Every structure is written in C-alpha cells, then in structure tokens.
Amino acid sequence: MGTRSLLCGLCVALLGMSGGAQVSENVPYDHIHLTAADPEKAYDWYVTNLNGQAGENPGRMVWEQFASGRPLPLQLMFIKAPDAPPSEGGVIDSLGFSFADVGSKVRALETAGAKVVMPVREVPGL
C-alpha cells in the first residue's frame, strides 16, 4: 500500500471515530432584539395592537405571565436605531402570533398601520 493510500485510509478512519456520544441540546432563548427609530412608539404599538404587556425591565414586552423565575417568557426588546431598516429581508423577517379570529385581527392591524405582505390563510379547525 502506498503512502498516499495509507494516509487517505487513516483520515477516513479518524473521521469515522466518535469522541463519545453526541447529545443534541436545545438551548432556549428568552428575548428578541428589534431595532426601531422610536423604540417607545414601537413598544406602544405592540402593546396596543398585539396585547403585549410589561416584561422584566422597561422597554421589554411579553405575552404571557411574567413570574420573575426561569425560564423567562419570550420578550421583545426594542433598541434605538435611527436608521433601522424594515424587518423584511432582515435577520428576523417575521414573527408569528395566534388569534382566534385571524381575519378580523389582520383588518384591525392594517387599520393600525401594519402592511400585509402575503395573504392570510385561516387554518380550519384552529
């Protein structure tokens, strides 16, 4: 066996060896940073139109009971950025929310200034 074949075989053997059992771990996250030219206005819009409530600290918003314990509920945090780009095409392109009557909620959000970029489909049975 030539040196080249031996080295290739050794590399394949080393790549196939396991350093022990690999355990997949889900790491929960508890907040999302969103930039806005006017963070207070963005915060107020989410409170008014998406039923958000005060989070752990000022400027943070949650949608479930905050009990000051772990795990924390998911929080939105608004960060001031005068030249904040729109969310479309950004790192966070969309967030999902659930409402009993999606159609009426979408109409209410449009009235409040939201822009619908794709048609809303209601899922039967939900």
ZIMOQUI-V757046 format. One record per pair of residues at least 6 apart in sequence whose ideal C-beta (glycine too) atoms are under 8 Angstrom apart, sorted by the first residue. I is the first residue (numbers start at 1). GAP is how many residues later the second one is. If there is no record, write none. Layout:
<<I & GAP> <I & GAP>>
This chain:
<<1 & 8> <28 & 43> <29 & 45> <30 & 41> <30 & 42> <30 & 43> <30 & 44> <30 & 45> <31 & 29> <31 & 41> <31 & 43> <31 & 44> <31 & 45> <31 & 46> <32 & 42> <32 & 43> <32 & 44> <32 & 45> <32 & 60> <32 & 63> <33 & 44> <33 & 46> <34 & 8> <34 & 42> <34 & 43> <34 & 44> <34 & 45> <34 & 53> <34 & 58> <35 & 43> <35 & 44> <35 & 45> <35 & 46> <35 & 49> <35 & 50> <36 & 6> <36 & 42> <36 & 43> <36 & 44> <36 & 45> <36 & 48> <37 & 43> <37 & 44> <37 & 45> <37 & 46> <37 & 47> <38 & 42> <39 & 20> <39 & 39> <39 & 40> <39 & 41> <40 & 19> <40 & 38> <42 & 36> <43 & 9> <43 & 16> <43 & 18> <43 & 35> <45 & 67> <45 & 68> <46 & 6> <46 & 15> <46 & 30> <47 & 6> <47 & 14> <48 & 64> <49 & 59> <49 & 60> <49 & 63> <49 & 65> <50 & 13> <50 & 47> <51 & 12> <52 & 9> <52 & 10> <52 & 11> <52 & 24> <53 & 8> <53 & 9> <53 & 10> <53 & 13> <54 & 6> <54 & 7> <54 & 8> <54 & 12> <55 & 6> <55 & 7> <55 & 11> <55 & 18> <55 & 20> <55 & 21> <55 & 22> <56 & 6> <56 & 10> <56 & 12> <56 & 16> <56 & 19> <59 & 18> <59 & 19> <60 & 15> <60 & 16> <60 & 17> <61 & 14> <61 & 15> <61 & 16> <61 & 17> <62 & 11> <62 & 12> <62 & 13> <62 & 14> <63 & 10> <63 & 11> <64 & 9> <64 & 10> <65 & 8> <66 & 6> <66 & 7> <87 & 6> <87 & 7> <88 & 29> <98 & 28> <99 & 6> <102 & 18> <102 & 20> <103 & 17> <103 & 19> <106 & 8> <106 & 10> <106 & 14> <109 & 7> <110 & 6>>
